[in-house]
């Protein structure tokens, strides 16, 4: 009787190992794809929520806020002019300093499919749709009483 393995036994062992590796690779590939999609959705959600927090802050700091045609105009409290928040032609939500179509801009959110802003009473309703078709909504309260008080004190002093 010979010691060792026959050629057929070796071929069977290699074929079984290859089949196991292939099934594991397909499972890992599937989970990596799901993980990548979850990371992209999480990143989008984080950036949009941070942008909403920034918008909430600058709207609260503005003396007057006006919304027309999905463009938010913010008049500064210090009287140095106005800033505008709008979606540009590249699909980014930007803030323009000094004039609506100024070259002096900063990105707030990049690569959005849609940006809508409406003023309803003392609230600005903002809706953002990302390239991945995820919809984010935010209501920003306009603290007009604070603006009126600041204006009142400026006039009387």
Secondary structure, 3 states (H helix, E strand, C coil): CCCCCCHHHHHHHHHHHHHHHHHHHHHHHHHHHHHHHHHHHHHHHHHHHHHHHHHHHHHHHEEEEEEECCEEEEEECCCCCEEEEEECCCCCEEEEECCCCCCCEEEEECCEEEEEEEEECCEEEEEEEECCCCEEEEEEECCHHHHHHHHHHHHHC
